[in-house]
């Protein structure tokens, strides 16, 4: 068996994306090179790690076992790299931080920029995922720290409070719902929505809540960020559900915000990890920065 760290990183990228082409791009390899590496890995043991299908790839039982070992090995390699950073110029450690949409757009940019200014030997691999996928990744050892909604199951993870993060409805001033100060989610579903891109963590979360009511959100258009969503609402394209923090950061006189009287909308964000004390020192430094922010 002759796997190197590039092979293992490539394999995990393929599993994360569900696609060899996308995994190769994330690993900065050509499709031909990536395919050759995977074939060589499988040939070295005479077993398949990936099950190929029309919609992408999924791990075989052996591939699932490989993924678990690969994540442990890569984490150990990163920790070794960090421990040796004092002895080798230019060696960097990397922290993998997984967050939901609001954390990335509203709370983290300045905090992370300041942290990176103070820790020149560290990089942060920041990715946006729905909260349930973040907790799954933490349990699998695929990330150091996550920021999730308190609506997901975190029983076997350690958590700390991060932010209150309520969701609110915004409507144009002349919209039929503008005469209220509070509304139920089910009452909004008969109206047209402006939303984030379909793969964003918040879009996935809201669609799940709509399905729980037996309905679907009527999406007229999607934007790439909360600013774009709010500008479209202000111009009459539809209504939207956004974090209160986004409105407080960039209030619009052409929109009205209404409270959502759903328990899931009164959410809080949590910092979480498998075990805070087991984090490498550089990840602990980020944890403390986020806790104090």
Secondary structure, DSSP 8 states (H G I E B T S, - for coil): ----HHHHHHHHHHHHHT-HHHHHHHTT--HHHHHHHHHHHHHHHTS-SEEEETTEEEE-HHHHHHHHHHHHHHHHHHHHHHHTGGGSTT--EEEEEEE-HHIIIIISHHHHHHHHHH-TTEEEEEEE--HHHHHHHHHTT--SEEEEETTS--TTSEEEEEEE--EEEEEETTSGGGG-SEE-HHHHTTSEEEEE-TTSHHHHHHHHHHHHTT---EEEEEESSHHHHHHHHHTTS-BEEEEHHHHHHS--TTEEEEEE--GGGS-EEEEEES-GGGS-HHHHHHHHHHHH-
